[in-house]
């Protein structure tokens, strides 16, 4: 096979498209995005030699899901990213149709990438190889021949997205897979030397244990532990992106979902003993295939793809780029519940501040902005109220508390985004509502009541849609702090 053109084609495409991409006013300020083309899943999120490393699925040639490489960026603060050269390209026989998702682990002064090589044979049949690449400098990767060539008996060739960790001197990986009767599952592998892997067994899946029908494929599984900040108890979490769930009221309204289960991983059986329901991790329109890592400050940080497969008819395509990643968030368990919090570093990009403090009945303009952080605190709740962001002639994004339904609603009806349906979550009887909102040029991320719920959605307002207002049916008390981003 002749792979000499792969790098050349990438460079040519970047040269051709860069200028048009850079002129787009929807380009993000503090979100990882491709320099041209399409990006999707975060991969290999890790820390190595004092820097955060983020790799991500990148098609440099166009805005469709082809030609996947691993783009690579590094950062000191998780907000300012420097792009390094492409880490992995589809230029080996075992990854010729895409270097698919995977993870990273720093071990023995080396950075290892564990990923899926995607191959289509002459008849279009899929082959999947789980492969390693290793680096001493964090920039140049030596690729090894595939470590896992065949899927275990009883499964299809849909096996991908290994997430690696180390425990008691041994390596483990959880991998997404599909059974022969077309059900999504997660399987556990182990390795003594990181090169040779042993199939341990299926630890969770649709029609496995307590979980009934639950999709035809589970993508991008992630496993980790968190210590409950209140009780001190260690909680195990399995995060995954099941495909094939039907909408149920406010739940599962995106084409594909991402959520988590609490439980306990029994390595011997092996089995992820489930102790909770499946909970969607994000309630917005655009969140999928997240990946987490524990940093040297002991924080469990998670980043998602701010997009969903097959829901990608975004207007940036005409400007030769598509998608971005979410802002990083910190995960915590407090009294048995998962919270997602903005990382502390977000405070370092706070610039000019405005404040607002009033009882509101009707609608009041608070300020303007297109890239900022806004904190709002609503008390004396007695009717519908909320915020309107990025308002302009044809655009607005509405964050609202529906007093009768007791639900928080994200409404992105106005603007150029394709899916105009509402997204909602039930909050119940609340005496106050606290929102932390991050607005970038084409996205909004909303953290509710200390990270109890999060909404991530892309928005495509017209260029000068920068209004910010607050509204309430009756007298609701509102305190707002807003910082323009530096
Ligand atoms: C999830 C996913 C992964 C796959 C990758 C390919 O979005 O489909 O399962 O490895 O994207 O880009």
Boltz pocket constraint, residues with backbone or C-beta under 6 A from the ligand:
constraints:
  - pocket:
      binder: B
      contacts: [[A, 40], [A, 41], [A, 57], [A, 65], [A, 68], [A, 99], [A, 100], [A, 101], [A, 102], [A, 116], [A, 160], [A, 161], [A, 219], [A, 220], [A, 288], [A, 289], [A, 309]]
      max_distance: 6.0
